[in-house]
Amino acid sequence: MKNSQFLATRPLYVEVADLLREKIFNHELPPGSWIDEQQMTQLFGISRTPLREAIKVLASEGLITMKIRRGAYVTEVDITEIGQIFEVIALLEGQGVKKVAQHATDQELEVLDSIHLKLEKAAADRDIDKFFELNQEFHDKIQEIGGNRWMRKVISDLRQVLKLQRRNSLTKMGRLEQSLKEHRQILSAIISRKGDLAQELMINHLKQGQVAAA
């Protein structure tokens, strides 16, 4: 296992969960693939117990699906489920951004603006990986400012599932530029304290993301 000093401060199964999650998001373990316990224990140099605990963690996040008498598989998300996930996220993030527009402090707005400036640079550099990372940071910061940790947890779990496939949507012709434009509009509405408009723009932004992911 890597970084043995770091492992001393965290349970082993948490580190194993991180490694499995990374393999899933990198598509080394693509959707639908079986988690071979023997192979994974040999790869990580661990016993089956921390591996199985890690699998439970990822199953709770929706990244792994347990099938009776068949074992653990990386979750496959079909078009219908993607639509359902986006529908829930849009409702929650729309509500969250409205609250932020109405109640965020000037300092909190400056933080959002600084993230967006980095997002603009990533788009100009055509750095899709960085854009994807900053896009997630922008949305998460809105939820953090909103202050509803339960809402934030639900959104985070749902976005984890979308990460099984969503990164590819930004490579579609014109989607990165359109996404950036939508972020500009959302930020402008937040700074202008227009809660209803920010909510409407966020919901539309996520609907467009759903279309691109289809």
Secondary structure, DSSP 8 states (H G I E B T S, - for coil): ---HHHHTTS-HHHHHHHHHHHHHHTTSS-TT-B--HHHHHHHHT--HHHHHHHHHHHHHTTSEEEETTTEEEE----HHHHHHHHHHHHHHHHHHHHHHHHH--HHHHHHHHHHHHHHHHHHHTT-HHHHHHHHHHHHHHHHHHHT-HHHHHHHHHHHHHHTTTGGGGGGSTTHHHHHHHHHHHHHHHHHTT-HHHHHHHHHHHHHHHHHHH-
